Amino acid sequence: MDELLERCGGFMGASTDYHSSRLVILGAPMDFTVSYRPGTRSGPRRIREVSEGLEEYSPYQLKDLRDYRYYDAGDVLLPFGNVPQSLLRLEEVISRLMEDDKFLLVLGGEHLITLAPVKQMAQKYPDLTVLHFDAHADLRNNYLGESMSHATVMRRVAEVVGSHNVYQFGIRSGTADEFAYGQENTGFYPFEILTPLRQVIDRLHGCPVYVTLDIDVVDPAFAPGTGTPEPGGCSSAEIIAALHMLKRLNVVGMDLVEVCPVYDQTDRTALLAAKLVREAILMFGKENSI
């Protein structure tokens, strides 16, 4: 597997011991199908870099990263511009990590990368449910004639897991057809995240859940460093609260996508992403043995 990975500066406090780490961070630096501003391929690296500016301690969970063991595998080496081969490479690496029973936390990159972990997770968990936090519906059947795009990713995901197993929160942008498809087929909750998430959580108790979080679900006032910013979103505090609500679920994997450092001059988007990663590690990682 090492031949498919590029080692880079790891997330703060990451262990060098792969075998004893339950959670593995994996970078997916792809932005080949973006529809507005490119640059999300640099997202994984920047999230890692700014993580050093955070405290290891989480006052939300009263836990400390220094008490947890997690491994940063680096970025998957992707053939530039080759979407099918890039997704296949991601799937190969993810498959090997899943064979070792690792919890995957994937950093994008554009949102299309979500298709790779979902396809692998669905093979292991046939009843997989996907929770999708995003400004955009991403439900087009094709975009500019392409079926594989960050604008079509949730339509492809719905084909893998079944549209009734997809729940979408915070959506505030899309075509009329996308909104109609979502309202008729998925668990579609436009504009809000916290209230509908509270309503959904109880019915998902015990189900295997994959979480995909597009940073543009957050209002660009809080997270401007993204490829397709969309005004009218949630606050940083709200997305952190939403993530914490997921500790009640059987979350089997997660990704965080669409951080675009070139438009993030103050690093506040990358810092928010890094903070979400910290909280996810403390929720889904493995505490050190004493």
Buried (B, 14 or more C-beta within 10 A) or exposed (E): EEEBBBEBEBBBBBBEEBEEBBBBBBBBBBBBBBBEBBBBBBBBBBBBBBBEEBEBBBEBEEBBBEBBBBBBBBBBBBEEEEBEEBBEBBBBBBBBBBEEEBBBBBBBBBBBBBBBBBBBBBEBBEEBBBBBBBBBBBBBEEBEEEEBBBBBBBBBBBEBBBBEBBBBBBBBBBEEEBBEBBEEBBBBBBEBBBEBBEEBBEEBEEBBBBBBBBBBBBBBEBBBBBBBBBEEBBBBEBBBBBBBBBEEBEBBBBBBBBBBBEBBEEBBBBBBBBBBBBBBBBBBBBEEEE
